[in-house]
């Protein structure tokens, strides 16, 4: 029996258990497929996940993509030798059928912003700067007492950097990303392309950074699922990445996956 938590009051949950629908599956990575870790490169990937996603991609006619704040290359490293469609860097880059089809330009002002964040990290133990080339993130998971200072700096740097970037906050992290990039926009783009075209989107994530994806999927008549607690516009919840992995592994074993699998509780 799946461990499914109903959404908070205020969210309108659709009845997806009434029919087996052809879905397009979109999955966040950190906090969704894998548990969060103190440092970005310390996450552990269950060795069964890559092969299971391969089976599910086949069962879904190819309509499976990762939608993450990570760069495509980093996701490839974590899931090697498996390669999937990816919307990386919060939608700033999108790979479809093995080809990077869209990629945001690097804002010219981002390099100076990165240098300012590095100076802050060098003078504060536990602060980590993650330079993703097209975006830059500041992590304080190892120094939670510095959250207020870190956020204040990110807001100041974002204001100085200008309209070409926006500030994206998450769990113990804030990131400067290209202003036009969003997970919702990336999902909408993929949904206009085969093999996603004409399917019902299902997006699963865990953080504030996933809310734009939830909003887009809701607008498209799909199923949005939040992992864990926190205010959300997602219409369903799952308790943890472990619960999600159980659903995905069971679906891979059976050779089929529909929205019905996420409405069992």
C-alpha positions as CSV (number, residue, x, y, z in Angstrom):
1,X,0.0,0.0,0.0
2,X,1.4,3.4,-1.0
3,X,2.1,5.9,1.8
4,X,0.2,8.9,0.3
5,X,-0.5,12.1,2.2
6,X,-3.5,14.2,1.1
7,X,-2.9,17.8,0.2
8,X,-3.4,20.7,2.6
9,X,-6.8,22.3,2.7
10,X,-7.1,24.9,0.0
11,X,-5.7,22.6,-2.8
12,X,-8.2,21.2,-5.1
13,X,-7.3,17.5,-5.7
14,X,-8.5,15.9,-9.0
15,X,-9.6,12.3,-9.1
16,X,-6.9,10.7,-11.2
17,X,-7.8,7.1,-10.1
18,X,-10.8,6.9,-12.4
19,X,-8.9,6.1,-15.6
20,X,-5.6,4.8,-16.8
21,X,-4.1,7.8,-18.5
22,X,-1.1,8.2,-20.8
23,X,1.1,10.4,-18.8
24,X,4.3,12.4,-19.3
25,X,6.4,12.0,-16.2
26,X,8.6,14.9,-14.9
27,X,10.8,14.3,-11.9
28,X,12.9,16.7,-9.7
29,X,16.2,15.2,-8.5
30,X,17.3,16.5,-5.1
31,X,14.8,15.8,-2.3
32,X,12.7,13.8,-4.8
33,X,14.6,11.0,-6.5
34,X,17.3,11.3,-3.8
35,X,17.5,12.5,-0.2
36,X,19.0,15.9,0.4
37,X,22.6,15.9,1.6
38,X,24.7,18.5,3.4
39,X,26.8,19.2,0.3
40,X,25.5,19.1,-3.3
41,X,28.0,16.4,-4.4
42,X,27.3,14.1,-1.4
43,X,23.8,12.9,-2.5
44,X,23.5,9.1,-2.8
45,X,21.7,7.6,-5.8
46,X,20.0,4.3,-5.2
47,X,21.6,2.0,-7.9
48,X,18.2,0.7,-8.9
49,X,16.9,4.2,-9.9
50,X,18.7,4.5,-13.2
51,X,17.6,1.1,-14.6
52,X,14.1,1.7,-13.3
53,X,13.8,5.0,-15.0
54,X,15.0,3.4,-18.2
55,X,12.2,0.9,-18.0
56,X,9.6,3.5,-17.2
57,X,10.8,5.7,-20.1
58,X,10.2,2.8,-22.4
59,X,6.8,2.1,-20.9
60,X,5.8,5.8,-21.3
61,X,6.9,5.9,-24.9
62,X,9.8,8.0,-24.1
63,X,7.9,10.7,-22.1
64,X,10.0,10.9,-19.0
65,X,12.3,13.8,-18.1
66,X,14.2,15.1,-15.2
67,X,13.4,18.7,-14.2
68,X,16.1,20.0,-11.8
69,X,18.2,22.9,-10.6
70,X,21.3,20.8,-11.4
71,X,23.2,21.2,-14.7
72,X,22.5,18.4,-17.2
73,X,26.2,17.2,-17.0
74,X,25.9,16.7,-13.2
75,X,22.7,14.7,-13.5
76,X,24.3,12.6,-16.2
77,X,27.2,11.9,-13.8
78,X,24.9,10.9,-11.0
79,X,22.9,8.5,-13.2
80,X,25.6,7.2,-15.5
81,X,25.5,5.3,-17.8
82,X,21.8,6.3,-18.2
83,X,20.9,9.4,-20.1
84,X,17.4,11.0,-20.0
85,X,15.6,14.1,-21.3
86,X,16.5,16.9,-18.9
87,X,15.4,20.4,-18.1
88,X,18.5,21.5,-16.1
89,X,19.3,24.7,-14.2
90,X,15.7,25.4,-13.4
91,X,14.8,25.3,-17.1
92,X,17.8,27.3,-18.4
93,X,18.9,24.3,-20.5
94,X,16.8,21.6,-22.0
95,X,17.9,18.4,-23.6
96,X,15.5,16.4,-25.7
97,X,16.3,13.1,-27.5
98,X,20.0,13.5,-26.8
99,X,20.3,17.1,-28.1
100,X,20.4,20.3,-26.1
101,X,17.6,22.2,-27.7
102,X,17.5,25.3,-25.6
103,X,20.0,27.0,-23.3
104,X,19.9,30.4,-21.8
105,X,22.8,32.8,-22.4
106,X,25.1,33.5,-19.4
107,X,24.2,37.0,-18.1
108,X,27.3,39.2,-18.3
109,X,26.7,40.5,-14.8
110,X,26.7,37.0,-13.3
111,X,30.5,36.6,-13.1
112,X,30.9,39.6,-10.8
113,X,28.0,38.3,-8.7
114,X,29.8,35.0,-8.4
115,X,33.0,36.7,-7.2
116,X,31.1,38.5,-4.5
117,X,29.5,35.3,-3.3
118,X,32.9,33.6,-3.2
119,X,34.3,36.4,-1.1
120,X,31.4,35.9,1.4
121,X,32.0,32.1,1.4
122,X,35.7,32.5,2.0
123,X,35.0,34.5,5.1
124,X,32.2,32.3,6.6
125,X,32.7,28.7,7.5
126,X,30.0,26.4,6.2
127,X,28.9,28.6,3.2
128,X,29.2,26.9,-0.2
129,X,29.2,28.6,-3.6
130,X,28.0,26.4,-6.4
131,X,29.0,27.9,-9.8
132,X,26.9,26.3,-12.5
133,X,28.1,28.7,-15.2
134,X,24.7,29.7,-16.3
135,X,23.6,30.2,-12.7
136,X,25.2,30.4,-9.3
137,X,23.9,29.1,-5.9
138,X,24.8,29.9,-2.4
139,X,24.3,27.1,0.2
140,X,24.1,27.5,4.0
141,X,22.9,24.0,5.0
142,X,26.2,23.6,7.0
143,X,25.8,27.0,8.6
144,X,22.1,27.5,9.3
145,X,22.9,30.3,11.7
146,X,24.0,32.4,8.7
147,X,20.7,32.1,6.8
148,X,19.6,35.7,7.4
149,X,23.0,37.0,6.3
150,X,23.2,34.8,3.3
151,X,19.7,35.7,2.1
152,X,20.4,39.4,2.6
153,X,23.5,39.1,0.5
154,X,21.7,37.2,-2.2
155,X,19.0,39.9,-2.4
156,X,21.6,42.6,-2.6
157,X,23.6,40.9,-5.3
158,X,20.4,40.1,-7.2
159,X,19.4,43.8,-7.2
160,X,22.9,44.8,-8.4
161,X,23.0,42.1,-11.1
162,X,19.9,43.5,-12.8
163,X,16.8,42.3,-14.7
164,X,18.7,39.6,-16.6
165,X,18.6,37.3,-13.5
166,X,16.1,36.4,-10.9
167,X,16.6,35.1,-7.3
168,X,15.3,31.6,-6.7
169,X,15.1,30.5,-3.1
170,X,15.0,26.9,-1.9
171,X,15.9,24.7,1.1
172,X,19.0,26.3,2.7
173,X,20.0,27.6,-0.7
174,X,19.4,30.7,-2.9
175,X,20.3,30.9,-6.6
176,X,20.7,33.5,-9.3
177,X,19.2,32.1,-12.5
178,X,18.5,33.6,-15.9
179,X,15.3,35.6,-15.6
180,X,13.5,33.8,-18.4
181,X,14.2,30.3,-17.0
182,X,11.7,28.3,-14.9
183,X,10.7,24.7,-14.4
184,X,7.2,25.5,-15.4
185,X,8.4,27.0,-18.7
186,X,10.6,24.0,-19.4
187,X,7.7,21.6,-18.8
188,X,5.4,23.6,-21.0
189,X,8.1,23.6,-23.8
190,X,8.5,19.8,-23.5
191,X,4.7,19.2,-23.5
192,X,4.6,20.8,-27.0
193,X,7.1,18.3,-28.3
194,X,6.9,14.5,-29.1
195,X,6.8,12.2,-27.2
196,X,5.2,14.4,-24.5
197,X,2.7,16.0,-26.8
198,X,-0.9,15.0,-26.1
199,X,-0.1,13.3,-22.8
200,X,-1.2,14.2,-19.2
201,X,1.7,15.8,-17.3
202,X,2.7,14.5,-13.9
203,X,5.4,16.5,-12.1
204,X,6.9,15.5,-8.7
205,X,9.1,17.8,-6.7
206,X,9.9,18.9,-3.1
207,X,10.8,22.5,-2.8
208,X,9.8,26.1,-3.5
209,X,11.8,25.8,-6.7
210,X,9.3,23.3,-8.0
211,X,6.2,25.5,-7.4
212,X,6.4,27.0,-10.9
213,X,6.3,23.5,-12.3
214,X,3.3,22.6,-10.1
215,X,1.5,25.6,-11.3
216,X,2.1,24.8,-15.0
217,X,1.1,21.2,-14.6
218,X,-2.1,22.2,-12.8
219,X,-2.9,24.7,-15.6
220,X,-2.4,21.9,-18.2
221,X,-4.8,19.6,-16.3
222,X,-2.1,17.3,-15.0
223,X,-1.1,15.9,-11.6
224,X,1.3,17.9,-9.3
225,X,2.9,16.0,-6.3
226,X,4.9,17.5,-3.5
227,X,7.3,15.4,-1.6
228,X,7.2,16.2,2.2
229,X,5.8,19.1,4.1
230,X,5.6,22.8,3.2
231,X,3.0,25.2,1.7
232,X,2.4,24.3,-2.0
233,X,0.0,24.5,-4.9
234,X,0.6,20.8,-5.6
235,X,-2.6,18.8,-5.5
236,X,-1.1,15.7,-3.9
237,X,1.7,14.7,-1.5
238,X,4.0,11.8,-0.9
239,X,5.8,11.5,2.4
240,X,9.4,11.1,1.2
241,X,11.8,10.2,-1.6
242,X,11.7,6.6,-0.3
243,X,8.0,6.4,-0.9
244,X,8.4,7.8,-4.4
245,X,11.2,5.3,-5.2
246,X,9.0,2.5,-4.1
247,X,6.2,3.6,-6.5
248,X,8.7,3.9,-9.3
249,X,10.5,0.6,-8.7
250,X,7.2,-1.2,-8.5
251,X,6.0,0.4,-11.7
252,X,9.2,-0.5,-13.5
253,X,8.8,-4.1,-12.3
254,X,5.3,-4.3,-13.6
255,X,6.2,-2.5,-16.9
256,X,3.5,0.2,-16.7
257,X,2.8,3.5,-15.0
258,X,-0.2,5.8,-15.0
259,X,-1.5,8.6,-12.8
260,X,-3.4,5.9,-10.9
261,X,-0.2,4.8,-9.2
262,X,0.1,8.1,-7.4
263,X,-3.5,8.1,-6.1
264,X,-3.2,5.0,-4.0
265,X,-2.9,5.5,-0.3
